[in-house]
């Protein structure tokens, strides 16, 4: 019997939805209540799926109902099915109205204050009915997990040169670090400053702790070491970019921040890049999507806007 006769006609999206609900709630009774169905209807649907596929999908344990290895495999591909269906519906909406749609973005730190607002301003001017959801996330690890679980559509930020096989990287621009001060800092009026001249100033630096998941710290440390300078003791240590910017605006502190943050928001934030040459080249900024996921029309519009916004920065 061919696949479409044996399984394709018998396995329904509604059945997969029930299986997902049971595993999320760890109970057929709770899943039935959540879906406004009876427990016997859920039990029957699961049993029919198991009969059709010829494998056991769920086990009863002391912690409740849990998926078997077969169940986990089916759930993994069910997520892909539902995600692709969601994408298809969005594309149909986009075809009906090219200026509408939805996009979920994961971004960290400097992107949230500099580059990303500029891109969102650009794309919403062109397509005012696109709805964006921006998820700051606690760490890059959280964002990559959410991307793989299809909770977000893309990540924007620094990207590694070598990525996993399931990820697609769309390079946008190189993102060097710069020594940054408040526009009212005495250093803001100086030229040709050497990093060694600044070591005794008050610094706001990232937390030097692997548990803090700091993307910036290794490059900040390397910038000092490249000049044979010990990393100065920070007056304040924090991975919060808004906190760093707020302290810089007092004119008393120095920090190392990415170029794009100052380029796109320096005037509004009251911060300025100092004329200090740093011998480090951190990873570039790009957009990361899933390889096995068709890029929606809304995502394509966002990528196009990102490239348009970054044009002047790259030429500079």
FINU-698712 format. One record per atom (N, C-alpha, C): y, z negated, x negated. Coordinates in steps of 0.02 Angstrom, whole numbers, padded with zeros to 5 digits, always signed. Each point is the difference from the previous one (the first is absolute). Last residue first. Layout:
! residues N
YZX;...
! end
This chain:
! residues 316
+02714-00237-01529;+00038-00046-00042;-00041-00021-00060;-00103+00127+00167;+00046+00043-00039;+00042-00043-00047;-00144-00112+00147;-00038+00035-00051;+00045+00045-00043;+00096-00111+00185;-00021-00049-00051;-00038+00034-00056;+00065+00128+00190;+00056-00017-00043;-00018-00050-00055;-00176+00059+00157;+00026+00056-00039;+00057-00017-00046;-00123-00136+00171;-00006-00015-00071;+00028+00055-00044;-00006+00018+00240;+00042-00057-00019;+00000-00011-00075;-00143+00165+00094;+00070+00020+00006;+00047-00056-00023;-00233-00042+00009;+00015+00047-00054;+00073+00022+00002;-00077-00137+00175;-00001-00037-00063;+00018+00045-00059;-00028+00098+00212;+00063-00037-00005;+00004-00039-00065;-00201+00112+00046;+00053+00049-00012;+00068-00035-00007;-00185-00131+00062;-00005+00020-00070;+00055+00050-00017;-00016-00065+00225;+00022-00056-00042;-00002+00019-00074;-00084+00153+00156;+00072-00004+00006;+00028-00056-00044;-00233+00020+00016;+00027+00056-00039;+00077-00001+00003;-00115-00154+00134;-00005-00018-00071;+00029+00055-00044;-00015+00046+00227;+00051-00052-00011;+00000-00022-00073;-00166+00149+00074;+00065+00034-00005;+00056-00049-00013;-00243-00069-00085;+00031+00018+00064;+00067+00034-00013;-00227-00008-00156;+00069-00022+00002;+00033+00024+00064;-00265-00057-00037;+00047+00055+00006;+00071-00027+00006;-00206-00118-00129;+00038-00006+00062;+00052+00055+00003;-00148-00064-00186;-00042+00023+00055;+00034-00007+00067;+00109-00069-00203;-00022+00069-00009;-00038+00027+00060;+00196-00192+00009;-00072+00008-00007;-00018+00073-00007;+00238-00094-00090;-00034+00008+00064;-00075+00004-00013;+00254-00066-00130;-00073+00000-00002;-00027+00005+00071;+00238+00055-00155;-00027-00017+00066;-00075+00007-00004;+00183-00063-00208;-00031+00053+00039;-00020-00025+00069;+00124-00058-00264;-00002-00015+00071;-00030+00060+00037;-00056-00075-00265;+00048+00033+00044;-00006-00025+00072;-00059-00155-00224;-00028+00054+00042;+00054+00030+00046;+00096-00108-00224;-00046-00023+00053;-00026+00059+00041;+00104-00025-00249;-00002+00049+00054;-00051-00021+00052;+00164-00101-00226;-00059-00004+00043;+00005+00054+00054;+00167-00089-00177;-00053+00044-00025;-00064-00008+00040;+00279-00028+00049;-00064-00035+00000;-00055+00048-00018;+00288-00029-00020;-00058+00044-00003;-00063-00042-00004;+00253-00048+00109;-00051-00025-00047;-00059+00048+00002;+00232-00029+00126;-00017+00054-00047;-00045-00026-00055;+00010-00092+00264;+00034-00007-00065;-00024+00055-00047;+00014-00011+00282;-00042+00008-00059;+00042-00007-00063;+00058-00120+00242;+00013+00058-00043;-00049+00001-00057;+00072-00119+00268;-00036-00002-00064;+00010+00065-00038;+00059-00073+00239;+00043-00031-00051;-00035-00007-00068;-00069+00100+00221;-00029-00064-00022;+00042-00034-00053;+00055+00216+00091;-00002-00046+00056;-00023-00070-00021;+00001+00174-00162;+00068-00013+00024;+00002-00052+00055;-00212+00074-00085;+00037-00042-00047;+00070-00017+00025;-00191+00141+00094;+00029-00058+00035;+00044-00043-00044;-00118+00210-00066;+00009+00008+00072;+00038-00057+00033;-00044+00001-00239;+00027+00065+00017;+00017+00004+00075;-00112-00189-00089;+00071-00001-00016;+00033+00066+00021;-00231-00018+00031;+00031-00053+00039;+00075+00000-00011;-00140+00146-00127;+00015+00024+00067;+00035-00053+00043;-00077-00047-00228;+00060+00042+00005;+00018+00016+00072;-00138-00227-00059;-00009+00073-00003;+00065+00038+00015;+00003-00247-00117;-00017+00028+00065;-00007+00076-00006;+00041-00253-00138;-00023+00069-00011;-00026+00027+00067;+00200-00196-00060;-00069+00014+00021;-00018+00070-00021;+00204-00219-00022;-00025+00066-00017;-00071+00007+00026;+00233-00168+00066;-00070+00012-00019;-00011+00072-00019;+00210-00099+00084;-00024-00047-00052;-00068+00018-00028;+00134+00102+00188;+00028+00017-00064;-00026-00042-00058;-00055+00014+00247;+00046-00054-00021;+00034+00017-00065;-00170+00139+00097;+00067+00011+00030;+00049-00056-00017;-00234-00008-00062;+00039+00046-00042;+00071+00007+00026;-00153-00124+00128;+00021-00037-00060;+00042+00045-00046;-00095+00097+00193;+00049-00050+00020;+00026-00040-00060;-00176+00154-00035;+00063+00034+00013;+00055-00049+00019;-00219-00083-00029;+00028+00023-00063;+00068+00032+00010;-00119-00059+00192;+00025-00060-00035;+00031+00020-00066;-00105+00170+00126;+00063-00023+00032;+00029-00062-00034;-00212+00079-00079;+00057+00043-00020;+00064-00021+00036;-00221-00148-00065;+00040+00021+00057;+00060+00041-00024;-00167-00117-00133;-00016+00070+00012;+00039+00027+00061;+00057-00207-00188;-00017+00018+00068;-00016+00074+00004;+00107-00215-00168;-00056+00047+00004;-00017+00013+00073;+00221-00096-00163;-00034+00001+00066;-00054+00052-00002;+00105-00048-00198;+00033-00054+00037;-00032-00008+00069;-00136+00098-00215;+00038+00017+00061;+00035-00062+00028;-00065+00063-00257;-00020-00046+00053;+00044+00013+00060;-00052+00201-00173;+00040-00061+00009;-00027-00043+00056;-00140+00163-00167;+00025-00001+00069;+00039-00064+00012;-00013+00105-00244;-00038-00043+00044;+00030+00003+00070;+00018+00203-00177;+00037-00057+00026;-00047-00041+00044;-00021+00227-00112;-00018-00059-00041;+00040-00062+00018;-00003+00213+00118;+00057-00011-00045;-00012-00059-00047;-00161+00060+00162;+00013+00063-00035;+00058-00005-00048;-00054-00181+00146;-00045+00004-00058;+00011+00064-00040;+00119-00033+00204;+00023-00046-00053;-00043+00007-00063;-00064+00126+00186;+00067+00022-00020;+00028-00044-00055;-00206-00055+00108;-00007+00052-00051;+00068+00024-00025;-00009-00155+00179;-00022-00031-00063;-00004+00051-00056;+00047+00082+00213;+00056-00041-00023;-00017-00032-00067;-00170+00114+00109;+00049+00047-00029;+00062-00036-00024;-00175-00123+00110;-00025+00029-00063;+00051+00046-00034;+00060-00098+00219;-00002-00044-00058;-00028+00032-00064;+00020+00102+00231;+00054+00008-00050;-00012-00040-00064;-00142-00004+00198;-00003+00067-00028;+00047+00005-00059;-00124-00223+00105;+00063+00030-00017;-00011+00069-00031;-00144-00194+00104;-00005+00072+00015;+00067+00035-00013;-00077-00238-00031;+00059+00018+00039;+00003+00073+00017;-00168-00107-00139;-00011-00016+00071;+00059+00020+00043;+00005+00019-00239;-00041+00053+00031;-00012-00013+00074;+00216-00077-00141;-00063-00030+00022;-00039+00054+00037;+00249-00033-00080;-00050+00021-00050;-00067-00032+00016;+00224+00072+00156;-00045-00055-00018;-00055+00026-00046;+00245+00117+00003;-00060-00007+00042;-00043-00057-00025;+00263-00018-00050;-00057+00041-00020;-00058-00008+00050;+00277-00048-00064;-00045-00007+00058;-00057+00048-00013;+00185-00124-00178;-00041+00055+00025;-00036-00020+00064;+00223-00067-00174;-00043-00025+00055;-00036+00059+00031;+00073+00012-00262;+00030-00004+00066;-00049-00029+00051;-00043+00053-00236;+00022-00069+00013;+00035-00007+00068;-00083+00212-00089;-00057-00047+00008;+00022-00071+00017;+00125+00218-00045;-00002-00030+00067;-00051-00056+00007;+00046+00149-00193;+00063-00035+00014;-00005-00042+00065;-00177+00147-00076;+00002-00063-00039;+00064-00040+00013;-00032+00220+00092;-00037-00051+00037;+00003-00067-00036;+00201+00173-00028;-00069-00007-00023;-00034-00057+00037;+00215+00175+00065;-00024-00068-00007;-00072+00002-00026;+00196+00169+00057;-00046-00001-00057;-00024-00071-00016;+00205-00018+00152;-00038+00061-00014;-00045-00011-00060;+00139-00159+00208;-00017+00014-00070;-00041+00064-00006;+00077-00119+00203;+00053+00041-00029;-00014+00020-00072;-00145-00142+00131;+00006+00062+00038;+00054+00047-00028;-00055-00228-00076;-00037+00054-00032;+00011+00067+00035;+00092-00206+00086;+00036+00023-00059;-00035+00059-00035;-00032-00034+00266;-00023-00031-00063;+00042+00025-00058;+00009+00067+00238;+00051-00045-00025;-00022-00037-00064;-00144+00149+00122;+00059+00041-00019;+00057-00043-00027;-00255-00079-00032;+00047+00007+00054;+00060+00040-00022;-00228+00055-00122;+00044-00058+00008;+00042+00010+00062;-00238+00104-00143;+00049+00003+00055;+00039-00065+00003;-00177+00170-00158;+00030-00066+00003;+00058+00004+00050;-00212+00165+00027;+00066-00009-00031;+00019-00073+00001;-00231+00185+00028;+00032-00065+00009;+00068+00000-00035;-00128+00227+00103;+00009-00045-00057;+00030-00067+00021;-00130+00208+00121;+00037-00060+00020;+00007-00048-00059;-00058+00278+00091;-00010-00052-00051;+00047-00058+00016;-00086+00158+00203;+00047-00003-00056;-00022-00054-00050;-00143+00101+00184;+00069+00009+00021;+00049+00000-00058;-00284+00047+00066;+00050-00024-00047;+00070+00017+00025;-00235-00043+00125;+00053+00050+00002;+00057-00026-00043;-00282-00050+00032;+00066-00023-00023;+00049+00059+00000;-00248-00087+00121;+00040+00057-00019;+00070-00025-00019;-00269-00113+00019;+00072-00003+00009;+00034+00064-00025;-00238-00069-00015;+00016+00008+00071;+00075+00001+00013;-00105-00030-00220;-00017+00066+00027;+00021+00010+00072;+00137-00169-00165;-00067+00006+00026;-00011+00068+00034;+00184-00013-00194;-00014-00034+00063;-00072+00011+00022;+00188+00016-00221;-00070+00014+00020;-00014-00040+00063;+00214-00017-00080;-00013+00069-00019;-00071+00021+00020;+00138-00186+00141;-00036+00006-00063;-00013+00073-00015;+00215-00090+00144;-00070+00021+00006;-00031+00003-00069;+00225-00113+00153;-00028+00020-00065;-00074+00016+00009;+00118+00026+00226;+00015-00047-00055;-00027+00027-00065;-00057+00024+00279;+00051+00028-00044;+00018-00053-00052;-00212+00071+00187;+00032-00050-00043;+00053+00035-00041;-00130+00055+00255;+00015+00017-00070;+00030-00060-00034;-00090-00011+00222;-00011+00071-00012;+00012+00020-00073;-00098-00241+00117;+00062+00034-00016;-00016+00073-00018;-00173-00129+00070;+00050-00040+00035;+00070+00026-00015;-00231+00070-00082;+00040+00042+00046;+00047-00042+00044;-00150-00060-00190;-00021-00020+00067;+00040+00035+00054;+00052+00040-00225;-00070+00019+00008;-00027-00019+00068;+00219-00066-00054;-00003+00073+00002;-00072+00023+00012;+00040-00229-00033;+00023+00021+00067;-00003+00076+00006;-00051-00094-00210;-00052-00018+00049;+00020+00025+00069;+00157+00026-00168;-00055+00047-00010;-00058-00016+00047;+00185-00147+00002;+00017+00066+00026;-00057+00050-00008;-00022-00218-00090;+00000-00002+00074;+00014+00069+00029;+00017-00027-00232;-00070-00004+00020;-00005+00001+00076;+00211-00017-00102;-00025+00069+00000;-00072+00001+00023;+00140-00204+00093;-00017+00027-00066;-00022+00072+00008;+00085-00129+00185;+00005-00052-00052;-00012+00028-00069;+00108+00136+00219;-00062-00018-00035;+00011-00052-00054;+00146+00146+00167;+00013-00020-00070;-00063-00018-00038;+00036+00173+00207;-00036-00062-00014;+00011-00020-00073;+00112+00165+00210;-00002-00013-00072;-00032-00069-00010;+00021+00210+00196;-00017-00070-00011;-00008-00010-00075;+00125+00195+00174;-00027-00023-00064;-00016-00074+00004;+00046+00233+00169;+00000-00073-00005;-00035-00021-00064;+00140+00231+00097;-00058-00025-00037;+00007-00076-00006;+00167+00143+00099;-00049-00031+00045;-00064-00019-00035;+00195+00112-00104;+00019-00067+00024;-00052-00033+00045;+00019+00188-00195;-00048-00010+00054;+00011-00070+00031;+00149+00079-00169;-00031+00063+00019;-00045-00007+00061;+00102-00191-00089;+00055+00044+00019;-00028+00068+00024;-00148-00159-00090;+00019-00016+00069;+00060+00039+00024;-00078+00024-00225;-00048+00028+00047;+00018-00016+00073;+00139-00087-00178;-00002+00074-00002;-00046+00028+00055;+00011-00234-00033;+00063+00024+00027;+00000+00076+00005;-00181-00102-00105;-00002-00011+00072;+00064+00024+00033;-00011+00006-00234;-00046+00050+00029;-00001-00007+00076;+00124-00158-00121;+00032+00065-00005;-00043+00055+00031;-00086-00222-00014;+00052+00007+00051;+00036+00067-00002;-00165-00040-00171;-00027+00009+00068;+00054+00002+00054;+00058-00043-00235;-00021+00068+00016;-00021+00009+00072;+00086-00227-00061;+00033+00057-00031;-00021+00067+00029;-00084-00222+00066;+00073-00007-00003;+00036+00062-00026;-00242-00023+00022;+00026-00022+00065;+00076-00004+00001;-00129+00052-00198;+00000+00057+00047;+00034-00020+00065;-00039-00164-00173;+00059+00041-00007;+00004+00059+00048;-00192-00162+00060;+00057-00017-00042;+00057+00049+00000;-00222+00093+00111;+00010-00065-00033;+00067-00001-00035;-00148+00137+00217;+00046+00003-00057;+00011-00070-00027;-00138+00169+00200;-00006-00059-00041;+00045+00007-00061;-00007+00117+00263;+00013+00004-00072;-00010-00068-00033;-00046+00166+00235;-00005-00068-00024;+00000+00001-00077;+00083+00167+00223;-00023-00004-00069;+00002-00073-00023;+00026+00190+00230;-00003-00069-00025;-00028+00000-00071;+00136+00182+00192;-00061-00021-00033;+00005-00072-00024;+00167+00236+00070;-00027-00064+00022;-00063-00016-00038;+00134+00207-00003;+00044-00053-00025;-00027-00069+00018;-00101+00213+00066;-00003-00007-00072;+00043-00056-00028;-00128+00046+00235;+00068-00020-00019;+00000-00013-00075;-00192+00091+00096;+00040+00003+00061;+00073-00016-00015;-00152-00016-00173;+00006+00070+00018;+00040+00008+00064;-00050-00217-00071;+00048+00030-00047;+00011+00074+00017;-00164-00121+00118;+00067-00022+00020;+00053+00033-00043;-00220+00041-00059;+00015+00034+00063;+00069-00020+00025;-00080-00110-00188;+00018+00069-00017;+00015+00040+00063;-00077-00222+00024;+00068+00001-00028;+00022+00071-00016;-00220-00031+00071;+00046-00012+00056;+00072+00002-00024;-00167+00014-00164;+00001+00061+00042;+00049-00007+00057;-00041-00186-00139;+00040+00050-00034;+00006+00064+00042;-00141-00168+00078;+00069-00023+00004;+00047+00051-00032;-00227+00037-00025;+00019+00013+00070;+00073-00021+00011;-00095-00049-00207;+00012+00072+00006;+00021+00019+00071;-00061-00223-00038;+00061+00015-00036;+00017+00074+00006;-00204-00076+00089;+00056-00022+00041;+00067+00016-00034;-00196+00051-00122;+00002+00039+00062;+00061-00019+00042;-00046-00125-00194;+00026+00067-00017;+00007+00042+00062;-00097-00210+00024;+00071-00008-00016;+00031+00068-00016;-00231-00008+00030;+00034-00005+00064;+00075-00008-00011;-00144-00005-00183;+00015+00068+00021;+00032+00002+00069;-00063-00209-00086;+00044+00030-00050;+00020+00070+00023;-00161-00117+00126;+00068-00024+00012;+00050+00032-00048;-00231+00042-00028;+00025+00034+00059;+00072-00020+00015;-00109-00109-00177;+00010+00071-00017;+00029+00038+00060;-00061-00225+00031;+00060+00005-00042;+00015+00073-00018;-00200-00047+00119;+00059-00010+00042;+00065+00007-00039;-00205+00006-00115;+00008+00061+00040;+00063-00005+00044;-00060-00190-00124;+00025+00053-00045;+00009+00067+00036;+00020-00197+00167;-00050+00012-00053;+00030+00051-00049;+00154-00168+00156;-00030+00067-00008;-00052+00000-00056;+00054-00217+00159;+00026+00034-00060;-00033+00068-00007;+00044-00230+00179;-00027+00067-00008;+00032+00033-00061;-00007-00266-00004;+00013+00047+00054;-00033+00067-00015;-00021-00196-00138;+00073+00011+00005;+00017+00049+00057;-00224-00054-00057;+00030-00064+00019;+00076+00006+00008;-00133+00224+00042;-00004-00050-00053;+00032-00065+00026;-00099+00265+00079;+00027-00064+00023;-00010-00051-00055;+00032+00279-00018;-00044-00058-00008;+00035-00061+00029;+00018+00294+00019;+00028-00068+00001;-00055-00052-00009;-00044+00240-00005;+00071-00002-00018;+00028-00070-00006;-00247+00146-00024;+00030-00059+00030;+00071-00006-00026;-00135+00240+00032;+00010-00056-00046;+00031-00058+00038;-00038+00229+00085;-00063-00021-00029;+00006-00055-00051;+00159+00128+00154;+00004+00006-00073;-00064-00020-00035;+00017-00015+00239;+00020+00069-00019;-00002+00010-00075;-00039-00217+00088;-00056+00045+00016;+00015+00071-00022;+00170-00159-00022;-00053-00015-00048;-00060+00046+00012;+00177+00010+00154;+00020+00028-00065;-00055-00010-00052;-00031-00097+00209;-00008+00073+00004;+00022+00034-00065;+00030-00234+00021;-00071+00016-00003;-00012+00076+00003;+00220-00080+00028;-00022-00011-00070;-00073+00020-00007;+00091+00005+00217;+00029+00053-00041;-00022-00006-00073;-00066-00169+00154;-00034+00063+00014;+00026+00056-00045;+00107-00211-00009;-00068-00004-00028;-00037+00066+00009;+00212-00021+00102;+00006+00003-00074;-00070+00001-00031;+00009-00031+00229;+00022+00069-00015;+00006+00009-00076;-00050-00217+00086;-00058+00046+00004;+00020+00072-00017;+00174-00163+00011;-00042-00006-00059;-00061+00045+00003;+00223+00075+00129;-00050-00053+00006;-00041-00002-00064;+00262+00074+00005;-00065+00026+00020;-00047-00059+00009;+00237+00018-00093;-00004-00003+00073;-00064+00033+00025;+00070-00044-00232;-00001+00069+00025;-00003+00004+00076;-00002-00211-00115;+00058+00036-00028;+00005+00071+00028;-00187-00135+00059;+00061-00026+00030;+00062+00038-00024;-00207+00053-00098;+00001+00022+00070;+00063-00024+00035;-00040-00074-00218;+00018+00071+00000;+00005+00026+00071;-00077-00218-00030;+00072+00003-00013;+00024+00073-00001;-00231-00037+00027;+00036-00027+00057;+00075+00005-00010;-00146+00062-00174;+00000+00050+00053;+00039-00024+00061;+00047-00071-00261;-00032-00023+00062;+00004+00056+00051;+00118-00006-00212;-00064-00034-00019;-00037-00025+00061;+00213+00133-00025;-00002-00065+00036;-00062-00041-00018;+00034+00216-00098;+00063-00036-00010;-00003-00069+00032;-00182+00146+00030;+00002-00024-00070;+00065-00038-00014;-00027+00101+00214;-00051-00053-00010;+00004-00028-00070;+00139+00183+00052;+00023-00061+00033;-00050-00057-00010;-00057+00216-00078;+00055-00028-00040;+00023-00066+00030;-00159+00122+00119;-00030-00027-00061;+00054-00033-00043;+00071+00114+00193;-00035-00062+00017;-00029-00033-00062;+00096+00212-00025;+00053-00049+00013;-00032-00068+00018;-00141+00183-00024;+00024-00021-00066;+00055-00053+00008;-00081+00099+00196;-00052-00041-00031;+00023-00027-00067;+00138+00154+00112;+00001-00065+00035;-00052-00047-00030;+00008+00223-00073;+00054-00040-00029;+00004-00069+00032;-00238+00123+00003;+00066+00009+00028;+00051-00043-00036;-00262+00118-00019;+00044-00051-00029;+00071+00014+00021;-00170+00150+00069;-00018-00066+00025;+00047-00055-00025;+00003+00238-00061;+00011-00004+00072;-00011-00070+00028;-00032+00048-00234;+00068+00020+00018;+00015-00007+00074;-00222-00040-00096;+00049-00053-00008;+00068+00019+00028;-00194+00146+00020;-00031-00066-00006;+00052-00057+00000;+00062+00234+00011;-00040-00016+00059;-00025-00073-00003;+00126+00091-00179;+00044-00004+00058;-00039-00015+00064;-00119+00028-00209;+00043-00059+00001;+00040-00006+00064;-00231+00133+00018;+00060+00005-00040;+00042-00063+00008;-00273+00015+00017;+00060+00000+00043;+00062+00000-00044;
! end
